[in-house]
Amino acid sequence: MPVTIFLLRAVNLGGASTIKMAALRALCPPLGLRHAATLLQSGNLVACHDSEARDIIALKLEEAIAATHPMRPRVIARSQAELQDILTHSPLPAAERQPNWLLVMPLDAVPTDGAFDRLRAWHKGPEEIGLRGRDLYLHYSEGIGRSKLTNAVIERHLGVQGTARNWTTLTKLAALAQEVAGHG
C-alpha cells in the first residue's frame, strides 16, 4: 500500500489560512487515506492509500479543505521513495551541516526550460540554490528572515508553485512515513 507525504502550502500563517491538524486528519478517511498522521502545525500529512494516483488524491484533499475551511491551499504530494530520494541526493550536500537553514521546496511541476537559469541569473547570493527535477534546494547560510530569496520571488521566476520545508522537518517526515508504512 503506497505511503504519500502531502505538503500543504501556506497554512497556519494566521487568520483564514489556519487549519487544525486534527481537522486535516478527519478529512482523510472519506478520501481513502488511512493511518493519517501529521507533523507539526504546518500542514504536513502522511497517509497510506490504495493505488489511486497521489496527485488526484492531493486535488481531492484541496477540495475537501476548501469545502470545510475558508481557504484552498495547494497540496503537493511526494511518495515515500521520492522523499527518501530528496534526502539522499541533495545537490547541496555541504549545507546538510545546517539542517534548519537548508530547505527543500517541492514544486507542483518541473520548471520550464530556462526558468532555473533565470532564477540563478537574478539571484546574487549569499544563498545557495540547486534544482533536481521537481525539487528546489535552498541553503540560507545567513538565515531566512532577511533574505530576498522568498517563495514569491522563486515562484515568479520558476513559474510553478512550491512549499518549503527545512531539512530537519523532512527527515522527521521520512521517519513518520516509515512508521505509517508499518501500519499499512
Secondary structure by P-SEA (a helix, b strand, c coil): cbbbbbbbccccccccccccaaaaaaaccccccccccccccccccccccccccaaaaaaaaaaaaaaccccccbbbbbcaaaaaaaaacccccccccccccbbbbbcccccccaaaaaaaaaccccbbbbbcccbbbbbcccccccccccaaaaaaaaccccccccaaaaaaaaaaaaaaaaac
